[in-house]
Amino acid sequence: METGPAPEAPIGVMILATWLSPAFPVGAFSYSHGLETAITDGRLRTADAVAEWVETILISGSGWNDAVLLAEAHHAAALTDWNRLAAAAQLGCAMSPSAERHIEASSLGASFLKAVASGWPSAALVKATETVAGAAPYPVAVGIAAAAHALPLQPTLALYLNGFVANLVSVAVRLVPLGQTAGLKILAGLQPRVLDMAGRAATSTLDDLGSAAMVSDIASMRHETLYSRVFRS
């Protein structure tokens, strides 16, 4: 993939911070990742309970798998290994444990690639997006875009995972409800975990995929039958 020279470090960090900001127009705020079901069931009534739930998803659930898929997509796109990239996108879509989580991952991915192409156009990004036919789950889409713009993998992983955690905490702040201060304490407490995971995921392979957050997966499956819903997943 001809990406051109890597951006200067401050600019690269600024680009990543923009892409993975809650304000970036991908619609992440409208998805709860099954958290709404857990809150409705009364599982998450306190800040401690929310922190434990989010940490489990991050370390042993979809957070870790997302990081591995992002790394795989980044490596494949950087090497212009289009078959490997297409396989990563297909695997990421197939791994969604529920219909709503599949919609969440694919919708966020499509919106992300569209937004990046509008603000940061690149021939490399066009080629990679064509390879996955525009259908890449969110972490794969982020890996594609970062590689297309020669942005380093480990910071991309760290900011992606931080945004992942921040969105889940934001759901809890709105629905439990938690105060903003409690939400910030949860996020701050998990950031060392985020950095550790980013370091491990940067050297991961697809053999490292694996999830043990079954209660969260079941919550996402049950979400579509909730009587009243605020979020789409």
N, C-alpha and C positions, 0 to 999 in steps of 0.2 A: 504494500500500500504506500503510495507516494504522498506522504503527509506534509512534506516540507520540514523546515527546522522546528524544533520544539520551542514553544513560547518561553520567554524569560520567566523564571520561577514566580515572581509576584503576579504577572499577568495570568499564568496558568492557574494559580490558586484562585485568582479573582474569577476566572471563567468557571471553575468548578463550583465555587461558592454561589455563583449566579445560577448555574444549572440545577444545583441541588438545594436551592433555597425553597422554603415553603411558598414563596411568592411566584416561583416559576410555573408557567401555565400548563400544568399537566393534570390538574384536578385531583391531586392526592388527598385534599381535604375532605372529599366526598366519600372516601372509603375508610372502613374501620378495621379491616383485616380480621373480622370475626369478634373484635373486642366488644362491639355493641351487644352481641348475644351474651357474652360473659357478664357484662354489667347488668343487663336485664335479668339474668339468672341470680343476681346477688352475689356473684363470686368476687367481685371487685368493689369493696366498699371503702377501702382505706388506701392511703398512699403506699403503704408497705405492700399491700396485696397487688396493686398495680405495678409497682417496681418489680416484684417477683415474676409476675406474668410476662411483662415485657422483656425482662432479662432471659426468661426461658425461651421465648420466641427468637430473640436475638442470637443466643448461643446454641440452642439445640433445635431450633425450628427453621422457619423460612428465612430468617436473617442470615444464618450461616450459608444456607443453600444459595441464596441470592448472591452472596459474596463470591462463592465458588464459580457460579455461572458468569458473573461479571468478569472475573479474572480470566476465565476460559474465552469469553468473547473478545476481551482485550488482546489476549495473546493471538487468537486466530485472526483478528482483523489486522493487527500489526504485521503479521506474517503473510497477509493476503491469502490465507488458506480458507478459501470460500466454502469448501465442503465442510470443513471443521466448524466454521461460523454458522452455517445453515443448520448443522446438527445440534449445535449448542442452543440455537433459537427454538428448534423443535422440541428438544429435551426440556427446556425451561417451560414451554407451554404445557407439555404433557405432565409435568410435575405438580401442577396446581391441584390441590386436594378437593376443590369444590368448583361448581360452575361460577359462583360469584367471584371467587379468588382468581379464576382464569380470566374473567372479564376485567378484574382489577389490574392484573399484571399486563394483559395485552393492551388495554386502553391507555394505561400510563405509558407503556413503551411506545405506542404509536404517537401519542401526544408529545412525548419527549423528543422523538426523532423529528417530528414536524417543526417543533419550536426551535430546536437547535439548527435545523436546515435553514430556517428563516433568518435567524440572527447571526449564525456562524457557518455560512455555506462553504462547502468543500467538495471537490470531486471525489475524494476518498470516501467521504460520508455518503455520497450518492451511490457509489459502487457497492458499499457494504449494505446500505438500505435495500438496494435492488436484490442483493444476494438473499436476504431474508424475506423478500417480497413485502417489506413494510410490516411484517408480523413478527415482532420480537418482544418477549416479555421485558418489563422495565429494566431489570439488572443487565440483561443482554444489550438493550438499547444504550444504556449508559456506557457499557464497555466498548461498544462500537464507536460512539461519539468521542470518547476519550482517546481511543487509539487513532481515530481519524485526524485528531488535532494534536497528536503526539503529547498528550498529557500523561504524566506518570501514573502507574497503576496504584501504588499504595495510597497516595493521597486521595485518589478517586474512590477507592474502597472506603477509606475513613469517612469522607464526607457523605458518601452514599449511605453508609450504615448509621451515621449520626442523624441524617435526615429521616431514615426509616424509623429510628427510635423516637425522634421528635414528633413525627406524625402520630404514632401510637399514643404517646403521652398527651398530645393535643386532644385526641379523642376522649381520653379519660378526664381531662380537665373540663371538657364540655359536658360529659354525660354522667360522671359519678355523682356529683361534680367534685373536682378538686380545685383548690386555689392555684393561681398562677405560680405562687412561690413554691408550693408543694410539687407542681409539675417541673419546675426548674431544678429542684433538688433531685428529683428522679433522673432527669437528663444528665445532670452533672455527675451523679453517682455511677451512671452507666458509661460515661465517656472513656474511662480507662479500659473497660471491656471492649469498647468499639475500636480503640487503637490496637489492642492486642489481637483482635480478630482480623483487622485489616492487615496486620503483619503476617499472620498465619495464612490468610486467604491469598495473599500475593504470591505465595509459592505452592498453592494447592493445585490439584488436578481433579478431574471429574470423579476419580476414585474416592475423593474425600466427601462427596455428597452424602447426606444422610440427615434424617430428622427424627426427633423423639418428642415432638410437641403435639401429641395426638389429641389432647383435650382442646387445644386451640384449633386444630384442623376440624374437629367435630363441631366446634362452635361456629366455624365459618360455613359448614354444611347446613346447620340449623338456621342460619340467619335469614334465609329466604322465606322461612315460615313464621317469622316473628309477626305478631299482630300489628305492631306499629314500629316503623323504622325511620331513623334519621339518615343513616348512611346506606351506601349501595352494596357494602359487603361486610 
